[in-house]
Amino acid sequence: MHINWRTTVQVPDYGNDHLNELFQRHLSEATDDDLLAAYLHWAEGRIALDFCGTAEALVERFYSENESLDRLRTPHRSRYASIYQSARADLRHAIEQAIDTTESTLLKARESWRSLCAQTPHDLAGRYRQAGEAHPGRAAVALIGQLGEQNAEAERAVRNALVRYRHEMHRVAVLEQEMATFLASDGSFDLQDVDTMNPYEFEHMVARLARRDGLNVVRSGGGSRDLGADVIALTAGDLRVVFQCKHRHAGVGKVGSRDMQTLNGTARPEHQADIVIAVTNGTFTKPAIDFSRSHTIHLLGRTDLRRWATWGDPLLSVLDLTDAPLTTTAVTPGSDPTYVQVS
């Protein structure tokens, strides 16, 4: 064997003359094939161990990303909470998939390394004289290559998910800034201010909001003879919208079915309403919701009032209505019971 004895690698003294002699004899009898085979066997194991180290670091990084995501909080009462939550859920899904992938590849790589260790024969040179796919280490090292591709794909998926998340956070930051400007304007009514209004002020606020949405208000307040119509407005398509306004002091209290029965008895027969809406800063009882569902009365309670009065969402959008004749209503499953949409 051709050994450059000027190498900095020294043959150790094993503390036993017999062992030292054995090592010297093996070195003197070794061939170039022995040297190359020993190096190849070492290199296969080194590749497997290096991959394990890289995979471990990747797993730790993905867990760290997940922990960072856990520390993020949606801004309190944000208009765009659903965007925050959706973007975070998408990113978390990508990270958790990447964790599953990299932990699986790490386990397989460790098994591959143990397999390589177990394949150390007496005749290493003979092992590598086997051609093509016949030599035992080939499958183990080929597996490392496949595992590396899987980890690279997982890393790309997380990187792309992070890009999408940052894009969504930039978009929502712009929306939040625009919303902050709107909230500071005269067109927005905070629910705390609404709760301190008297019924007359509440009716006029509803009329003002209707005008803000482009409706033509023909009555802006009710009275003792209003026959259940506190505000009347016309849409761009000349549909007649009748509002009954039920203010609750401090936002506490519910509107019952009797009020809905009264509204139902006058809104269409007396006022020729195409769209009938009951609006309150409180909530509605279940009987009121049930009655309204069966008589095509659209309920706008506290949750939706925030969308309309505070956040500036158009009324017909809040109630999921279009400027067209309406027939049936249904309470949205799983939503706040004050939220009613057209079915």
Secondary structure, 3 states (H helix, E strand, C coil): CCCCCCCCCCCCCCCCHHHHHHHHHHHHHCCHHHHHHHHHHHHHHHHHHHHHHHHHHHHHHHHHHHHHHHHCCCCCCCCCHHHHHHHHHHHHHHHHHHHHHHHHHHHHHHHHHHHHHHCCCCCHHHHHCCCHHHCCHHHHHHHHHHHHHHHHHHHHHHHHHHHHHHHHHHHHHHHHHHHHHHHCCCCCCCHHHHHCCCHHHHHHHHHHHHHHCCCEEEECCCCCCCCCCCEEEECCCCCEEEEEEECCHHHCCEECHHHHHHHHHHHCCCCCCCEEEEEECCEECHHHHHHHHHCCEEEECHHHHHHHHHCCCCHHHHCCCCCCCCCCEEECCCCCCCEEEEC
